[in-house]
Amino acid sequence: MATTQLVIFKLENEEFGVDIMQVKEIIKPLQIVKVPNTPDFIEGIINLRGKVHPIISLRKRFKLAVTAFDDNTKIIIVNVNDTDVGFIVDEVNEIVRIDNQEIEQVPELVTGINRKYINGVGKINDRMIILLDLDQVLSLSEQEEIKSINNE
């Protein structure tokens, strides 16, 4: 039976999952340097072991209330269309394996977080995990803007 390994994280009270194959590392927040003239959900850049990474607030991207960082806040460094990007999340809960049979398509009625960002819904016991399509979280023009930030 085919399975998918997911990194499960929280934003507000919702649990989200991303394919572990896209995750490079999970870190505590570092000093974020603001970059002028970027969309508001781009928090800035960090220097992680000599490499610059753009940092995106998923709360802002998904139009959720912004909160201060706390001890649980993490940055998930992921690869989005050949670019390393950091996503700020409220907390990282766990890494799980889920049978692909336990993943369902997004119901047509879902209109909250932009549907195009969602790959499906994973069912783990009595929990529902929203599976994000990281390649869709940023539009092509936003991805190009992030690549230009990396190259400056």
N, C-alpha and C positions, 0 to 999 in steps of 0.2 A: 504494500500500500504506500503510495507516494505521500510524503510529508513536506512541510515547509517549516523552516526555523525562523522565528520572528523575535525581534526586539520589541518588547511591550513598554510603552511610556504613557504618561498622563499629561493631558492639558485640561485644566479645570477638573471636572469630575469624570471626564470621558477617557477611555483607554483606546490607544491607537497602537497599531503594529506596523513595522516595516521589515522587509526581507533582510535577514542578517547578512546576506551576500553583498548588500549595498553599504553596510555599516563598516567603517574603517576603525573607529574607536569612539569611546564615550569618555568625556572629560568633565571636570568641574569647570565652571566659568572662569575665563582668564580676562585680563584687561582688554576691553574692546575699544578699538580706535574708530571714531566716527569718520565716515567718508561723506564729503559734501555732495549734494545733488543726486542722492540715491533715493529710491522709494522708502517710505517710512518703515516698512517691515524689514529692511536691511539694516541691522543694528550697527554694522561696521565690519572691521576686520580684526583678526587676531594673528599673532605670530606664534605658531606651534612648532617648536623644534626647528626654527629657521625657515619655515614655510608659511606663507600668508594664506589664510582661509577667510572667505567672506562668511559672515554670521547672520542668520535670518531668524527672526522671532516668529515661530509658528503661531503664537497667540495673535500677533498683529496680522499675520498673513490670513488667518482664519477669522479675523475681526472679533476676537475675544477680548475681554477686559485685560488690560496690562497689569501685571503684578510685579512687585519687587522680587529679586532673586532671593532664595533662601538656601538652607543647607542641602535641600533635595534637588535644586535646579541643576540641570546637566546640559551639556552641548553634545549632540550626536554628530560626529563627523561622518558624512556619507558621500558617496560618489553619485552625482547626478549628471548624466550624459557626459561623462569623462571630465567632470570638474568636481573637485573636493569642496564641499560646502558644509558649514556647521549649522544645525538647527537647534535653537534653544527650546527645551521642553521643561515642564514642571518637575518631573521626576522620571527616572527609568525604573520600572518595576522588576522586570525579569526577562529571561530568554526562554522561549518555549518552542516545542515542536507541535505542529497541528496537522492532523490528517487533512489532505486536500479536499476530502469529502465533507469536512466540517466548515468549508468556506463557501459562502453563498454570494450571489450577485447582489448589488445594492438595490433595494426595492425602489420602484419608480417614484414613490411618494417622497423619498428623501430629497430635501431641498436645502438643508442647512449648509454645512460646509460644502463648497462647490463640488458637485458630483464628480467632476472630471478628476478630482484629486483622489478619489476612492476606488480601490481595486475590488473590494468586496467586504464582507463582514465575516469574521471568524467566530465560531462558537466554541468556547472552552468551558465545559461544565455549564454553569448558569451565567457565564459572562459573555458579553458581546464585544468584540474587538474590531474597531474600524481599521481596515487595512489600507494604508496610504500608498498611492502611486507617486513616488518621489519625483519621477521624471515629469509629472504633470503639475507639481506644486508651483513650479516656476514656468512662466510662458517662455517661448523661444527668445523674445526680445529681452526678457529679464535674465535669462541664462547668458545671453551675449553680454549684457551689462556686467554680470558677475565675472565673466571671463575677462572683460576689460579691466575690472578692479584687480584681478589676480595678476594681470600683466603690467600694471603700473609700477 
